[in-house]
């Protein structure tokens, strides 16, 4: 009598097979050809009939703004995820005081606008710090700038949303796998590091992809506290040139390209992680 492990039907159904990938011939179907022609006509009209003579002058500023946007995105996403892991874990296994605090934190942050949180940090704490001893400390050269408040607000927001995602991911790991690891003699830290956390992250990856894209779309809010990201540069272009549509179209294209890169990177990461038993 053999003890065969049944395959994971759900995972197998979600796996991408070679026959599911698009072929070269699939792009030449009539409706897709029409869509491609319409897209090409729109691009031609945008390039030919709109004003782009201002673009060379502002290219260096746009490049710097994109760097600031990406730095804000990756720093806040990484810091927020590092906070989200203990927030999600304590809601699953922590004592009720910590569990209540973590749940309350996530509820309050997710229930209030990010712009309000950003302004409370910048105009609230930012106006209190000069009246304290911090003004004469080594922290003041940093706290007098606007970017630490933008990083703090976006990090807290990302941590709150992703903390709920990780709570569900930790709770969704099959209890049998954890029991098997304990029976194997793993310590609690080894079990968490080798079994529980990787399985939870694998479950949370699709949602993490969406949250990271939303985080990218939230970065323009830091322009309201004088952080010069790509949105602030485009706003400056509109003020200087009195041109409305061209800068906004370019901004939309930049965010679409960044979003596409993020989606492709996460898809690649998901495909690189083994899905058996997921």
ZAZA-12121 format. One line per 2 residues: their letters; for each residue x, y, z of N, C-alpha, C. Coordinates in pm, 1 decimal. Layout:
N
a> X/Y/Z/X/Y/Z/X/Y/Z ~ ...
% end
This chain:
278
xx> 85.3/-120.3/0.0/0.0/0.0/0.0/88.1/124.2/0.0 ~ 71.3/206.8/-99.2/154.5/325.8/-110.3/79.9/446.8/-57.2
xx> 158.2/538.3/-1.1/103.6/663.4/52.8/141.5/776.6/-41.1 ~ 58.0/794.9/-142.6/87.4/897.3/-242.8/24.8/1028.6/-201.1
xx> 101.8/1134.7/-212.1/50.2/1267.1/-178.4/-30.9/1320.6/-295.2 ~ -159.2/1353.9/-273.7/-241.5/1404.1/-384.3/-191.1/1538.6/-432.0
xx> -195.0/1561.5/-559.2/-147.5/1691.1/-609.5/-240.9/1802.0/-567.9 ~ -186.4/1918.4/-560.2/-265.3/2036.8/-525.2/-341.5/2080.6/-649.2
xx> -471.4/2053.1/-652.8/-551.6/2078.6/-771.9/-561.4/2227.9/-800.1 ~ -577.3/2308.3/-692.6/-591.7/2452.4/-711.0/-466.6/2513.0/-771.5
xx> -350.3/2473.3/-716.5/-224.4/2526.2/-766.2/-200.7/2483.6/-909.6 ~ -232.5/2355.5/-940.5/-212.1/2306.0/-1076.0/-302.1/2380.2/-1173.9
xx> -424.0/2412.5/-1130.4/-515.9/2483.1/-1218.9/-468.6/2625.5/-1245.9 ~ -398.6/2685.2/-1146.9/-352.7/2823.2/-1163.2/-217.8/2831.6/-1232.0
xx> -148.8/2719.5/-1250.1/-16.5/2721.4/-1310.8/-25.1/2762.4/-1457.5 ~ 75.1/2834.0/-1507.3/80.3/2878.1/-1645.9/148.3/2769.5/-1728.5
xx> 74.2/2712.3/-1820.7/126.0/2607.4/-1906.9/176.0/2667.9/-2037.2 ~ 264.3/2596.8/-2110.0/315.7/2652.6/-2236.0/205.8/2685.1/-2335.7
xx> 100.1/2602.6/-2340.5/-7.0/2630.0/-2436.5/-90.8/2751.1/-2398.5 ~ -77.2/2799.0/-2272.2/-151.6/2917.5/-2230.2/-84.1/3047.1/-2272.9
xx> 43.7/3041.8/-2310.1/117.2/3161.7/-2347.8/74.5/3208.2/-2486.5 ~ 70.4/3340.7/-2511.3/31.2/3390.9/-2644.0/135.3/3356.5/-2748.7
xx> 88.3/3326.4/-2867.3/176.7/3295.8/-2979.4/184.8/3416.9/-3071.5 ~ 281.2/3411.4/-3164.9/297.8/3523.3/-3257.2/174.7/3542.0/-3344.7
xx> 110.7/3431.3/-3383.7/-6.6/3441.5/-3469.3/-127.0/3502.4/-3401.5 ~ -131.8/3492.9/-3268.4/-248.5/3546.9/-3197.4/-253.9/3699.1/-3202.2
xx> -142.7/3766.0/-3231.7/-140.6/3911.1/-3238.2/-190.9/3963.4/-3372.8 ~ -214.2/3877.2/-3468.2/-255.7/3920.1/-3600.5/-402.1/3887.2/-3629.2
xx> -479.5/3870.1/-3524.5/-622.9/3852.9/-3542.4/-684.7/3987.4/-3577.5 ~ -797.2/3988.1/-3651.3/-852.7/4115.3/-3702.2/-878.8/4219.5/-3594.6
xx> -941.2/4180.1/-3482.6/-974.4/4280.2/-3381.4/-849.1/4338.4/-3316.6 ~ -744.4/4258.2/-3305.0/-620.5/4309.3/-3246.6/-547.2/4399.8/-3344.8
xx> -555.0/4370.1/-3472.1/-494.2/4457.6/-3572.3/-561.7/4593.8/-3570.6 ~ -695.1/4594.3/-3557.7/-768.5/4721.3/-3552.4/-727.0/4801.5/-3428.8
xx> -716.1/4734.6/-3315.5/-675.4/4803.4/-3192.9/-534.6/4859.6/-3205.2 ~ -444.6/4784.5/-3266.9/-308.2/4832.9/-3285.9/-304.6/4954.1/-3378.5
xx> -387.1/4952.3/-3483.1/-392.9/5066.3/-3574.6/-448.2/5190.2/-3505.0 ~ -550.8/5172.3/-3422.8/-606.5/5285.2/-3347.9/-502.1/5342.6/-3252.4
xx> -429.9/5253.3/-3182.0/-326.1/5299.4/-3090.4/-216.2/5373.6/-3164.2 ~ -175.7/5322.0/-3280.5/-71.5/5388.8/-3359.0/-118.7/5525.9/-3406.8
xx> -247.3/5535.7/-3446.5/-300.8/5665.4/-3490.2/-303.1/5765.3/-3375.5 ~ -339.7/5719.9/-3256.3/-341.3/5809.1/-3140.6/-200.9/5859.3/-3107.6
xx> -103.1/5767.8/-3111.9/35.5/5807.4/-3084.0/83.6/5908.1/-3187.4 ~ 49.2/5885.2/-3314.3/89.8/5978.6/-3420.3/28.8/6117.0/-3398.0
xx> -98.6/6121.5/-3362.7/-164.5/6250.7/-3339.8/-103.9/6323.0/-3219.4 ~ -74.2/6247.1/-3114.2/-15.6/6309.3/-2995.5/121.4/6367.5/-3026.8
xx> 202.8/6293.7/-3103.0/339.3/6339.4/-3132.8/339.2/6453.6/-3233.7 ~ 252.0/6447.0/-3334.5/259.2/6540.8/-3445.1/184.3/6671.7/-3418.2
xx> 69.2/6663.1/-3354.1/-17.4/6780.6/-3342.5/-4.9/6852.3/-3207.6 ~ 69.3/6798.5/-3112.7/82.5/6863.0/-2982.8/221.3/6925.5/-2967.7
xx> 232.5/7016.6/-2871.2/357.8/7087.2/-2847.9/448.5/7007.0/-2755.8 ~ 570.1/6978.7/-2805.6/669.1/6908.2/-2724.6/803.7/6980.9/-2725.6
xx> 803.4/7107.6/-2769.3/929.4/7181.4/-2775.6/987.4/7210.4/-2637.2 ~ 905.2/7199.2/-2533.2/951.2/7225.1/-2396.7/1024.8/7105.1/-2337.0
xx> 1007.5/6988.8/-2397.1/1056.9/6865.2/-2335.3/1208.4/6861.8/-2316.6 ~ 1290.7/6898.1/-2416.3/1437.0/6891.4/-2393.9/1483.9/6975.4/-2275.8
xx> 1419.6/7089.3/-2253.7/1461.5/7177.3/-2145.2/1437.2/7115.1/-2008.0 ~ 1330.6/7035.8/-1996.6/1291.7/6981.6/-1866.3/1331.1/6834.3/-1847.6
xx> 1398.6/6776.0/-1946.0/1436.0/6634.0/-1933.9/1522.2/6605.6/-1810.6 ~ 1626.2/6686.2/-1781.8/1704.6/6657.2/-1659.8/1620.1/6660.5/-1533.0
xx> 1527.8/6757.5/-1523.3/1441.8/6763.9/-1405.3/1348.5/6644.3/-1398.6 ~ 1298.9/6602.0/-1514.2/1211.3/6485.1/-1516.1/1286.9/6359.8/-1471.6
xx> 1411.9/6345.3/-1518.6/1491.4/6231.2/-1475.5/1514.1/6231.1/-1325.5 ~ 1545.8/6347.5/-1270.0/1564.7/6357.6/-1125.3/1434.3/6329.1/-1051.6
xx> 1321.9/6376.6/-1105.6/1193.4/6350.2/-1041.7/1157.3/6203.0/-1040.8 ~ 1188.5/6133.5/-1151.0/1161.4/5989.7/-1155.8/1246.7/5915.6/-1052.9
xx> 1372.6/5957.1/-1037.4/1458.5/5894.9/-936.2/1400.9/5915.2/-796.1 ~ 1353.3/6036.6/-767.1/1294.3/6063.8/-636.0/1168.5/5978.4/-615.7
xx> 1086.2/5967.2/-719.5/964.8/5885.9/-710.0/998.7/5740.2/-681.8 ~ 1095.8/5685.5/-753.8/1133.5/5545.6/-732.3/1196.5/5525.2/-595.4
xx> 1278.7/5621.4/-552.2/1338.7/5610.9/-419.2/1230.7/5612.5/-311.4 ~ 1132.1/5699.1/-327.0/1021.8/5705.1/-232.2/941.3/5575.3/-234.0
xx> 918.6/5521.1/-353.4/840.9/5397.9/-365.8/911.5/5280.7/-298.6 ~ 1037.4/5256.5/-335.0/1106.3/5137.3/-286.0/1139.4/5148.5/-137.3
xx> 1179.6/5265.6/-91.1/1211.9/5279.3/50.6/1088.4/5259.2/138.0 ~ 976.2/5319.8/99.8/855.7/5306.1/181.6/795.1/5166.7/170.7
xx> 805.6/5104.2/54.9/751.2/4968.6/39.8/832.1/4868.1/122.0 ~ 963.7/4879.8/118.8/1047.6/4787.1/195.2/1028.5/4807.7/345.1
xx> 1034.6/4933.6/389.0/1014.8/4961.3/531.5/874.0/4922.6/575.7 ~ 774.6/4951.7/492.1/637.3/4915.9/526.5/617.0/4766.8/536.0
xx> 680.7/4690.3/446.5/666.8/4544.8/453.1/734.6/4488.6/578.1 ~ 850.3/4545.9/613.9/917.8/4500.2/736.3/831.6/4525.8/859.9
xx> 751.0/4630.9/858.5/656.8/4656.0/967.6/532.5/4568.8/955.6 ~ 493.2/4537.2/832.7/371.3/4459.3/811.5/384.6/4315.7/861.2
xx> 504.5/4258.7/851.2/522.8/4119.5/894.7/491.9/4103.3/1043.6 ~ 552.5/4181.5/1134.7/513.7/4166.5/1275.7/369.3/4208.9/1302.5
xx> 317.4/4306.3/1227.8/177.7/4345.5/1246.2/83.4/4230.3/1213.0 ~ 111.7/4159.8/1103.2/28.3/4046.2/1067.3/47.7/3928.6/1160.1
xx> 172.5/3904.5/1201.9/200.4/3789.4/1287.5/138.7/3805.4/1425.7 ~ 147.6/3926.1/1482.2/96.9/3945.7/1617.8/-55.9/3936.5/1620.8
xx> -121.2/3965.0/1508.4/-266.3/3951.4/1504.1/-310.6/3806.1/1497.2 ~ -218.5/3717.0/1461.4/-251.5/3574.6/1451.8/-211.2/3499.6/1577.6
xx> -93.4/3531.8/1632.5/-41.2/3451.4/1743.6/-13.6/3532.9/1869.7 ~ -23.1/3664.2/1863.9/15.9/3746.2/1977.6/-87.3/3746.4/2089.5
xx> -48.9/3792.3/2209.0/-144.4/3809.1/2318.8/-246.4/3917.4/2284.3 ~ -360.9/3913.0/2350.4/-470.2/4001.7/2310.3/-435.6/4150.6/2319.8
xx> -352.8/4197.1/2415.9/-321.3/4341.2/2413.4/-247.4/4382.6/2286.2 ~ -144.5/4305.0/2248.1/-71.6/4336.8/2125.9/-159.3/4316.7/2003.0
xx> -240.8/4212.1/2006.1/-329.6/4186.1/1893.1/-429.1/4301.3/1874.2 ~ -480.4/4353.2/1984.2/-574.2/4465.1/1977.0/-506.6/4591.8/1927.5
xx> -384.7/4617.0/1975.8/-311.3/4735.1/1930.1/-281.2/4727.7/1780.3 ~ -236.4/4612.3/1734.0/-204.1/4597.1/1592.0/-329.2/4611.2/1506.0
xx> -438.3/4549.6/1550.4/-562.7/4560.0/1474.6/-615.1/4703.5/1474.2 ~ -604.9/4771.2/1587.6/-649.1/4910.2/1593.4/-565.7/5000.5/1505.9
xx> -433.2/4978.1/1505.1/-345.0/5057.9/1419.5/-383.3/5042.2/1272.4 ~ -401.4/4918.1/1228.3/-437.2/4893.8/1088.2/-573.0/4954.9/1055.7
xx> -667.9/4945.3/1147.4/-801.7/4999.1/1122.4/-799.1/5151.0/1111.1 ~ -727.9/5217.4/1201.0/-723.4/5363.9/1199.7/-652.2/5415.7/1075.0
xx> -539.0/5357.9/1042.0/-462.2/5405.9/926.5/-538.7/5379.2/797.6 ~ -601.3/5262.0/786.2/-674.8/5232.1/663.8/-806.0/5308.9/655.4
xx> -854.3/5359.2/768.1/-981.3/5430.6/769.5/-970.7/5579.9/754.0 ~ -848.4/5632.6/743.0/-829.1/5777.0/726.5/-751.3/5804.3/598.0
xx> -775.2/5918.8/534.8/-706.2/5948.7/407.6/-555.7/5963.2/427.6 ~ -482.2/5915.0/331.1/-336.0/5925.1/336.0/-291.3/6070.8/333.7
xx> -360.1/6155.4/258.2/-323.3/6296.5/254.2/-336.8/6360.6/392.3 ~ -440.7/6322.8/466.6/-458.7/6374.8/601.8/-344.1/6330.0/692.4
xx> -304.0/6203.9/683.0/-193.0/6153.6/763.8/-63.4/6227.5/728.4 ~ -42.0/6251.1/600.3/78.4/6319.9/556.1/83.2/6461.9/611.3
xx> -27.9/6532.8/604.2/-31.0/6670.3/653.9/-21.1/6676.6/805.6 ~ -79.8/6577.2/874.8/-67.1/6574.7/1020.9/78.9/6557.1/1062.3
xx> 151.8/6474.5/989.6/293.1/6454.9/1021.9/375.0/6578.7/986.5 ~ 353.1/6632.9/867.7/437.2/6743.1/821.0/403.7/6874.3/890.6
xx> 275.8/6910.2/889.6/236.3/7037.7/949.5/213.6/7026.4/1100.0 ~ 190.8/6904.4/1150.3/173.2/6884.6/1293.7/305.5/6867.5/1365.4
xx> 369.6/6752.6/1343.6/499.8/6728.9/1406.7/604.0/6828.4/1356.2 ~ 594.3/6863.4/1228.2/691.4/6956.6/1172.9/688.0/7093.2/1239.1
xx> 571.7/7133.4/1293.1/562.5/7262.1/1362.8/596.3/7250.1/1510.7 ~ 592.6/7128.0/1564.9/625.4/7107.5/1706.3/775.4/7093.5/1727.0
xx> 843.2/7025.4/1634.4/985.8/6999.1/1650.4/1070.3/7125.2/1669.7 ~ 1044.5/7235.2/1595.1/1128.9/7354.0/1616.7/1119.1/7412.0/1756.6
xx> 1012.1/7380.4/1830.6/994.3/7435.8/1964.6/1055.7/7346.9/2073.1 ~ 1116.6/7237.5/2033.4/1175.3/7144.0/2128.8/1326.6/7143.2/2113.7
xx> 1391.9/7058.9/2195.1/1537.5/7048.7/2189.2/1589.8/6984.7/2063.6 ~ 1500.2/6926.4/1982.0/1544.5/6862.5/1858.1/1608.0/6964.2/1764.2
xx> 1566.8/7089.2/1775.7/1620.7/7193.1/1688.1/1771.8/7206.4/1701.9 ~ 1825.9/7172.4/1818.6/1969.3/7184.9/1842.9/2041.3/7050.1/1838.0
xx> 1973.5/6946.4/1790.4/2034.5/6813.4/1784.2/2080.1/6783.5/1642.3 ~ 2148.6/6671.6/1626.8/2198.0/6631.9/1494.9/2085.2/6590.3/1401.6
xx> 1963.4/6565.3/1456.3/1850.3/6524.5/1373.6/1786.1/6641.1/1300.0 ~ 1807.6/6763.4/1348.2/1736.5/6876.9/1291.6/1764.9/6900.4/1143.3
xx> 1889.1/6885.5/1094.3/1910.6/6904.2/950.1/1826.0/6810.6/864.2 ~ 1787.4/6694.7/919.0/1702.1/6602.2/844.5/1554.4/6631.7/867.1
xx> 1516.8/6660.0/991.2/1376.3/6682.1/1023.5/1324.6/6814.4/971.3 ~ 1412.1/6904.1/933.9/1367.2/7030.4/875.3/1330.7/7013.3/729.0
xx> 1372.7/6902.7/668.7/1336.6/6873.7/531.0/1198.4/6808.4/525.9 ~ 1142.1/6800.0/406.4/1006.7/6745.1/392.2/1006.3/6595.2/363.9
xx> 1114.9/6542.3/305.3/1110.5/6402.3/263.9/1098.8/6302.7/379.4 ~ 1154.9/6326.6/500.8/1133.1/6227.3/607.3/985.9/6209.3/643.3
xx> 908.7/6317.1/635.2/766.8/6307.7/667.3/691.7/6232.7/557.3 ~ 732.0/6253.5/432.7/672.5/6176.9/324.2/702.7/6028.7/334.7
xx> 829.1/5996.5/367.6/867.0/5855.7/386.1/789.2/5793.9/501.9 ~ 777.3/5867.1/612.3/706.8/5814.8/729.8/559.4/5790.1/699.3
xx> 493.6/5885.6/632.2/350.8/5871.0/604.1/324.4/5754.8/508.8 ~ 401.4/5744.9/401.0/380.7/5636.0/305.0/417.0/5500.9/365.7
xx> 519.6/5496.9/450.6/557.4/5371.2/516.0/447.7/5323.1/609.0 ~ 393.9/5413.1/690.0/287.7/5375.5/784.3/164.2/5326.1/709.0
xx> 128.6/5395.0/601.1/11.8/5354.2/523.1/31.7/5216.6/461.3 ~ 148.1/5193.9/401.2/175.5/5064.3/339.1/176.7/4953.6/443.7
xx> 234.2/4981.4/560.7/240.0/4881.2/667.1/100.7/4842.3/714.7 ~ 9.6/4938.8/723.7/-124.8/4909.5/770.9/-200.1/4820.2/671.7
xx> -193.4/4854.6/545.0/-264.1/4774.7/444.3/-201.0/4636.7/429.7 ~ -69.0/4634.1/421.2/-2.4/4505.2/402.2/-4.6/4422.5/529.9
xx> -17.8/4487.2/647.1/-30.7/4411.9/771.7/-154.8/4325.2/772.8 ~ -264.9/4376.5/718.8/-387.0/4296.1/708.3/-368.8/4183.4/607.3
xx> -296.5/4212.2/499.2/-269.9/4107.3/400.3/-186.1/3995.2/461.7 ~ -82.0/4032.2/537.9/2.5/3930.8/599.1/-71.2/3855.6/709.5
xx> -164.2/3920.7/775.5/-245.3/3849.5/875.5/-321.5/3735.1/808.8 ~ -385.9/3765.4/697.5/-456.2/3659.8/625.4/-361.7/3554.9/569.4
xx> -242.0/3597.4/524.6/-146.3/3502.0/469.0/-92.3/3408.4/576.7 ~ -60.3/3462.6/694.8/-12.7/3377.5/804.3/-122.3/3280.3/849.1
xx> -244.9/3330.9/858.6/-354.8/3244.5/902.2/-389.9/3138.9/797.9 ~ -356.6/3166.7/671.1/-391.4/3073.2/565.0/-292.0/2961.0/542.4
xx> -176.5/2966.3/605.4/-80.6/2856.3/591.5/-138.0/2731.9/659.6 ~ -144.1/2617.9/591.7/-204.3/2498.0/650.9/-138.5/2461.5/783.9
xx> -223.5/2434.3/883.5/-171.9/2400.1/1016.0/-92.0/2269.8/1013.1 ~ -125.1/2178.2/920.5/-52.9/2052.3/913.0/94.0/2070.8/881.2
xx> 127.2/2171.2/799.7/267.3/2196.0/767.9/342.9/2243.2/891.6 ~ 280.5/2328.3/971.1/344.9/2377.3/1092.7/360.6/2264.8/1194.2
xx> 258.7/2180.0/1205.4/268.2/2067.8/1297.8/376.3/1969.3/1255.1 ~ 388.8/1948.9/1123.9/492.9/1858.8/1074.7/631.8/1914.3/1104.4
xx> 647.0/2045.0/1091.5/776.3/2106.9/1121.6/809.7/2094.0/1270.0 ~ 708.8/2111.7/1356.0/733.1/2095.0/1500.1/769.0/1949.9/1531.3
xx> 699.9/1855.2/1467.8/730.6/1714.1/1491.3/870.0/1677.8/1442.6 ~ 916.2/1751.3/1341.3/1050.0/1726.9/1289.9/1157.7/1779.3/1384.4
xx> 1117.5/1860.8/1482.4/1211.0/1911.1/1580.8/1260.2/2052.1/1555.7 ~ 1195.3/2124.7/1466.9/1237.9/2262.2/1439.6/1205.0/2352.9/1557.8
xx> 1294.2/2445.6/1584.0/1265.1/2547.5/1683.9/1162.9/2646.4/1628.7 ~ 1110.8/2730.8/1715.0/1007.9/2825.2/1670.9/1064.0/2923.8/1568.5
xx> 1186.4/2969.4/1590.4/1245.7/3063.1/1496.7/1274.2/2996.7/1363.4 ~ 1327.2/2872.7/1365.5/1355.3/2801.0/1241.1/1227.5/2772.1/1165.6
xx> 1122.8/2734.0/1237.8/993.3/2707.7/1174.3/940.9/2833.9/1106.2 ~ 952.6/2946.5/1176.6/903.7/3071.9/1119.5/986.8/3112.2/997.9
xx> 1117.0/3097.8/1006.4/1206.3/3144.1/900.3/1200.9/3056.1/776.5 ~ 1185.9/2924.5/795.8/1195.2/2832.2/683.6/1060.6/2786.1/629.5
xx> 957.1/2791.8/710.7/826.7/2739.0/668.3/720.1/2847.9/664.3 ~ 692.7/2907.1/779.4/574.8/2992.2/792.6/587.1/3121.2/711.1
xx> 698.9/3193.3/729.0/715.3/3320.5/658.3/723.6/3302.5/506.5 ~ 805.8/3209.1/453.7/808.4/3193.9/306.7/672.6/3154.6/248.4
xx> 599.2/3066.8/316.8/468.3/3026.2/265.2/370.2/3142.5/268.6 ~ 377.5/3224.3/373.7/287.9/3339.8/383.7/320.6/3443.3/276.2
xx> 450.1/3468.0/253.6/488.3/3564.6/150.5/444.2/3517.4/13.2 ~ 457.4/3386.8/-11.9/414.9/3332.6/-140.5/265.0/3352.4/-161.3
xx> 187.8/3334.0/-56.6/44.1/3355.9/-66.9/9.9/3502.6/-86.3 ~ 91.5/3591.7/-30.3/61.0/3734.9/-33.6/116.8/3804.7/-156.9
xx> 197.3/3736.6/-237.9/264.0/3803.2/-350.0/167.9/3872.6/-447.5 ~ 59.5/3807.7/-492.2/-29.8/3879.2/-585.4/-88.4/4006.2/-525.2
xx> -128.3/4000.1/-398.0/-181.8/4119.6/-333.1/-72.1/4222.5/-310.1 ~ 48.4/4175.9/-278.0/161.1/4266.8/-259.9/191.4/4341.5/-389.0
xx> 173.8/4274.9/-500.8/190.8/4339.3/-630.7/94.2/4456.5/-644.3 ~ -33.4/4431.4/-615.0/-132.2/4538.2/-625.3/-107.2/4651.2/-527.3
xx> -66.4/4617.7/-404.8/-39.5/4721.8/-305.3/80.8/4806.6/-344.8 ~ 180.4/4745.7/-407.7/297.5/4822.5/-450.9/261.2/4918.0/-563.9
xx> 174.9/4873.0/-655.2/128.3/4962.4/-762.0/49.1/5078.6/-702.9 ~ -37.6/5050.3/-605.4/-111.5/5158.2/-538.5/-17.1/5252.8/-464.6
xx> 90.6/5196.7/-409.5/189.3/5281.4/-342.0/256.3/5376.0/-442.4 ~ 284.3/5326.3/-561.3/340.8/5412.1/-666.0/245.2/5526.7/-698.5
xx> 116.3/5495.8/-707.7/18.4/5599.8/-740.1/-4.2/5695.3/-623.8 ~ 36.7/5657.5/-502.9/22.4/5746.4/-387.5/140.4/5841.1/-371.6
xx> 252.6/5812.6/-438.5/370.8/5896.6/-421.3/350.5/6042.0/-464.0 ~ 262.6/6074.5/-562.1/245.2/6216.6/-595.9/197.1/6302.8/-479.6
xx> 140.6/6241.5/-375.8/93.3/6320.3/-262.0/208.0/6392.4/-191.3 ~ 330.2/6338.5/-200.7/442.2/6403.7/-132.2/476.2/6537.4/-196.8
xx> 427.3/6559.6/-319.1/450.2/6689.7/-382.4/377.0/6800.8/-308.8 ~ 274.3/6766.3/-229.8/200.7/6868.8/-154.4/281.0/6921.0/-36.8
xx> 391.7/6854.5/-1.5/476.9/6903.5/107.6/615.9/6936.6/53.2 ~ 619.9/6977.5/-74.3/738.8/7031.7/-142.5/846.8/6927.6/-172.1
xx> 814.0/6799.5/-175.1/909.0/6700.0/-225.1/904.1/6704.7/-377.7 ~ 1017.7/6720.9/-442.3/1022.3/6739.8/-588.0/1030.6/6603.3/-655.6
xx> 916.6/6536.3/-669.5/912.1/6411.4/-744.4/870.1/6442.4/-887.9 ~ 840.5/6338.8/-966.0/808.0/6360.6/-1106.9/676.5/6437.0/-1121.6
xx> 582.9/6415.8/-1030.6/456.9/6491.4/-1036.2/481.9/6640.3/-1012.6 ~ 568.6/6673.0/-917.5/600.5/6813.4/-890.9/669.7/6877.2/-1011.3
xx> 754.0/6802.2/-1080.4/820.6/6855.8/-1198.5/718.2/6887.4/-1307.5 ~ 623.1/6795.6/-1328.4/519.5/6819.3/-1428.9/435.0/6940.7/-1391.1
xx> 406.3/6956.5/-1264.4/331.5/7075.0/-1220.4/409.3/7202.6/-1249.2 ~ 539.8/7197.4/-1229.7/625.1/7312.5/-1259.8/624.0/7343.0/-1409.7
xx> 624.4/7237.7/-1491.3/618.2/7257.0/-1636.4/488.9/7327.6/-1674.3 ~ 380.0/7287.1/-1618.0/250.2/7349.0/-1649.4/247.0/7495.4/-1605.7
xx> 308.0/7525.6/-1492.0/310.8/7664.1/-1445.6/398.5/7751.8/-1535.1 ~ 509.1/7697.5/-1581.7/603.1/7777.9/-1660.5/556.2/7797.5/-1803.9
xx> 496.1/7693.4/-1862.7/464.4/7697.2/-2006.2/317.4/7723.4/-2034.9 ~ 232.4/7714.8/-1935.4/87.0/7728.8/-1953.0/31.3/7623.8/-2049.1
xx> 99.4/7511.4/-2056.7/51.8/7398.2/-2137.3/-11.8/7296.7/-2042.6 ~ -128.4/7246.4/-2079.2/-202.0/7159.4/-1988.0/-191.3/7012.7/-2025.3
xx> -227.1/6978.7/-2148.4/-247.4/6838.3/-2182.6/-116.8/6762.1/-2204.3 ~ -21.4/6822.8/-2271.6/101.4/6749.7/-2303.2/176.8/6703.7/-2178.7
xx> 200.8/6791.1/-2078.4/269.1/6742.2/-1957.6/191.5/6632.2/-1885.3 ~ 58.2/6645.2/-1881.6/-21.5/6542.7/-1813.1/-18.5/6409.8/-1888.2
xx> -19.3/6415.9/-2020.8/-8.6/6292.3/-2098.1/126.8/6225.6/-2075.9 ~ 232.5/6305.7/-2072.2/364.6/6249.7/-2045.1/370.0/6188.9/-1905.4
xx> 309.7/6255.4/-1807.3/306.8/6201.1/-1671.0/232.3/6068.5/-1666.9 ~ 118.9/6060.9/-1736.6/43.9/5935.3/-1741.5/127.3/5824.2/-1804.9
xx> 201.2/5857.8/-1911.0/286.0/5758.0/-1977.1/396.5/5709.5/-1883.3 ~ 455.5/5801.1/-1807.3/562.3/5763.3/-1713.9/509.3/5666.7/-1608.8
xx> 393.6/5698.6/-1550.9/337.6/5610.2/-1448.3/293.5/5476.0/-1507.5 ~ 243.1/5477.3/-1629.8/205.5/5350.9/-1693.9/327.9/5262.7/-1716.1
xx> 438.7/5322.2/-1759.2/561.6/5244.9/-1780.1/614.1/5188.8/-1648.2 ~ 615.2/5270.3/-1543.2/661.8/5222.8/-1412.7/571.3/5112.3/-1359.4
xx> 440.3/5127.3/-1378.5/347.6/5023.3/-1333.9/370.3/4893.6/-1409.5 ~ 390.0/4904.6/-1540.7/416.2/4784.3/-1620.5/542.7/4711.9/-1576.2
xx> 647.2/4787.1/-1544.7/771.6/4725.8/-1497.2/748.8/4654.1/-1365.0 ~ 673.2/4716.6/-1274.4/643.7/4652.5/-1145.5/565.8/4523.7/-1164.0
xx> 464.3/4526.1/-1249.6/381.8/4407.0/-1271.8/465.8/4294.7/-1330.7 ~ 549.9/4326.9/-1429.3/634.2/4224.4/-1490.7/732.5/4166.8/-1388.7
xx> 789.0/4253.3/-1304.2/884.4/4206.2/-1203.4/817.2/4111.5/-1104.3 ~ 697.5/4144.6/-1060.3/627.1/4056.5/-966.7/584.0/3926.5/-1033.7
xx> 541.7/3933.7/-1159.7/506.2/3809.9/-1231.4/628.6/3719.0/-1243.1 ~ 742.1/3777.8/-1273.4/865.3/3699.3/-1282.9/898.1/3635.6/-1148.3
xx> 881.5/3713.7/-1040.8/910.3/3661.3/-907.7/814.6/3548.6/-871.2 ~ 687.0/3563.5/-904.5/590.1/3458.6/-875.2/622.5/3330.4/-951.4
xx> 663.9/3344.6/-1076.7/697.3/3226.6/-1156.4/826.2/3160.0/-1112.0 ~ 915.8/3235.1/-1047.4/1041.6/3178.2/-1000.4/1025.4/3099.6/-871.3
xx> 916.9/3127.4/-797.5/894.1/3057.9/-670.3/820.5/2927.7/-698.7 ~ 867.2/2815.2/-644.9/796.2/2688.0/-666.8/653.9/2696.7/-612.7
xx> 556.7/2644.1/-691.0/416.5/2652.8/-653.9/360.3/2520.7/-605.0 ~ 436.7/2417.8/-602.8/383.9/2290.1/-555.7/347.3/2299.5/-408.4
xx> 224.9/2263.8/-378.7/177.2/2266.0/-240.9/142.3/2402.3/-192.5 ~ 143.5/2504.1/-281.9/113.2/2640.0/-237.2/-34.6/2656.5/-207.8
% end
